[in-house]
């Protein structure tokens, strides 16, 4: 959808009964700021009042806390307050929806923008067909024209999905920073292999989405990652699990193996550091 840079906020917003109620709460200032931030985020998503990171990945309270730079407890209070007052709806797929979005966005104007974009694209394609075909002859070589179109399309797709070196380095720096913040040590990063993995991931999603998701990865308490570590290959598995909706049950990926109750993991590698063995009881010598 076309990017929109504005939303509507009426001058009598503070005369609304729900806003007036929020204004009586102890955390009123922060909650009101979070409401405006949610409105602007819905405007940025630009999908009739829906709020999500991607259509497949909804925002969690932890992700909103990180995005809005506010304490998690304050975000939870705000979301609960908005939900109870009917200012937002939490859908079954986890998306946040703002009812009566037409109050905050000119839907008729939005439809005109979409129609204008559609007409502009259609006109561009018609002009391209005229350029490709020589109108002075009775027919044009359809096969050659189609091949040229396919080459151009493939080149555009290749150029579009090639991640910039700066994006790769930006994500790696961010991963190092968040890992050290949580574990107080450097991450187990293997430059060549892990760098190629990050580059591949950036072909499928933006660096901002990848950074937001790695925070969620480092915060997960799933048994698989606690036992095997939080390195880049495990992050790739975490992303695969999110795509199929299994990130809450990542322990299902753990291969069957014998229990190791006395194993201590090295957090820098995710591998067993040492195995505790029961001390042998000294044998008494016979006198």
Secondary structure, DSSP 8 states (H G I E B T S, - for coil): ----------TTGGGSHHHHHHTTSTTHHHHHHHHHHHHHHHHHHTSTTEE-SBTTB---HHHHHHHHT--HHHHHHHHHHHHHTTS-EE-TTS-EE-SSGGGTS-HHHHHHHHHHHHHHHHHHHHHHHHHHS-TTSS---HHHHHHHHHHHHHHHHHHHH---HHHHHHHHHHHHHHHHHHHSS-----HHHHHHHHHHHHTTS-HHHHHHHHHHHHH---HHHHHH-SSHHHHHHHHHHHHTT-GGGGGGGS------TTEEE-TTTSSEEEE------------
